[in-house]
Amino acid sequence: MTITSEVRDLLAELNDQASLQGGDVLVIGASTSEIAGKHIGTEGSEEIAKAIVEAVEQFCSETGVIPAYQGCEHINRALVVPRSFANAHYLPIVNVIPVRHAGGAMAAYAYSEGQERVIVEHIAADAGVDIGLTLIGMHLKHVAVPVRPSNPKVGQAIVTMARTRPKYIGGPRSHYSNS
């Protein structure tokens, strides 16, 4: 099974649980080093990055979901997003260009290959996929709900996924929807 097909399967599984709709935001964090069986941040691979981005872009094209590619800690886990999304949501654009050793291979690839991509520091995504323990939680809406993948690895990297739901507020007399 290829990395692209593994990521494609993960996204389909996540969407089965998250019921993402057009305009929802999906944060993707991935260590291409971990996928290759190396320590995070040591062996970034453009080839692996391309495989991930291709799967995400296909999913987003089919669903209308907005991709947000998380960079590494060297750029404070900032995100590569479409300029139109950043502008529509009044997100401050920051000045950094992700590269393999400062941003990570996936963010660098997504930035260089995407049309009109910019970098923002923070978002509140509706769902997320973390490939290689890249710590995407800071970019998820409250409340995150774990989604267990049937295959918890891409290559050699551990996968965690989450969807989000609205907070329950109120007291004992409150009523809630099931969605």
N, C-alpha and C positions, 0 to 999 in steps of 0.2 A: 504494500500500500504506500502511495506517495505522501509526502507532507501535505501537499495541496488537498488531496482527498481526505486525509485525516482531519485537517482543519475544517474542510467543508462538512464532514460528518458531525464534528463538534458543534458547528454553528447551527446545523439542522436540529440537533438534539437540544441545544439551548433554546432555540426558537419554539420548539414544541412545548417547553415549560414556560417561557417568557412571553409568548404571543406578541412579539415585537411588531410594531406598525410603522408605516412611513413617517419619518421625522424623529423617531426614537433614536437614541444614541447608544452605540456599542463601543465600549473601550476594549482595546486589545493590547495586552502586554505580552511580549515574547522575548525570550533569550535564545537567539540562534545558537549560541555556545552550548547551552544546556540541551537543546534538541540534538546537537551533534555529540553529546556525551561528555562535554568539557565543563569546566567551572564557569559560572555566569561571568560575562564580561571579558573572557580571555580569547575566544576564537570566533568572533563575529563572522557570519557568512552571508554574503549578498545573495547567493543562490537559494539558501534557506529563506532569507527575508523575502525574496521574490515569490517563492511558493506560498508563503503565508499571506502576503498582500494580495496575490491573485485570488486566493480563496475568499478572503474578506471582501474584496471589491466585487466579485461575482455575487456573493450573498447580498451585499448592500444594493447592488444594481437591481437584483430581483425583488427586494423587499422594500426599498426606499429608506432603509435604515442608514443613519449617518455614521461613518467610521471615525474613530478617534484612536490613533496609534500612540501608545505611551512610549516616551523615551526613557533612558536610564537615569540613574541618580545623578550623573554628572551634569545633566540639564534639569535637575530637580523634578524628574518624572513628568516634564512638560509634554504636551500632546500635539501631534500633527493632525490638523482638521481642515476641512474645506474652508476657504476664505468666506464663501457665502454663508456658511453656518456660523462662523465667528462673528461676522457682521450682523446677521439676523438676530443673534442673541447678545449683542453688545459685549462680546468677550474681548478683553484687552489682548492685543497681539504683542508677543514678546520677540525680542531680537536675538535669535540664535538659529544656527543651521545645524541640525543633527548630523553627525558623522559617525562612522563605525565605532570609534573609541570614545566618543563623547555624545551620547544620544542613543547609540546602539544601531546595529545593522538594519533592523526592521524599520525603525523610525526614519533612519537615513534614506532607506529605499523608498518608503512611502512618501517622504518629502520630495525626493528628487524625481520620482515617477508620476506623482499625482498632479493634476491640473489645478493651479491656483490653491496650493496648500500653504498654510501658515501655522505658527506655533502659538499655543495658548497655555497658560499655567494650570488652570483649573476648569473642570467641567463637573457635571452631575449626571452620569450616564445611567441609562435604564437597565443595562445588562453589561456583562463583561466576561472575557475569556483571558485567563492568565496561564501562559505556557512557560514554565520554567521558574515559577515563584518570583515574579517581578513586582508583586505588591500593587495591584491595581485598585485595591479597596478605597484608597483616598479619592478616587474619581467616580465612585458609585453613589447614587442617591441613597438616602436613608429610606427604607430599611433594606439591606441586602439579604437575599435568601439564597443559600447554597444550592447549586444544581450539580448533581453527581453525574459525571459522564460515564457511559458504559465502557469506554476505553480511556483510562485516566492518564494517558501519555501521548505525546507527539514526539516521535523519535525516542530519545532518552529522557525527555523533559516531563516533569509532573504537570498535570493540567488541573486547574481549579476554575470553576465557572460560577456565575451568580446572576440572578435576576433581581429586580427590586420591586417593592410594593409600597403603597402609601402607608404612613404611620397610622396606627389605630389610636384615636384620641377619644376622650370622653370618660364615662364611668359605667357603672353596672346597667344603666338604663339605655345606653347607646346601642345603636344597630349598625351593622357593617355589611357592605356588599361582599360577594365572594370573589370578585375579580382582583 
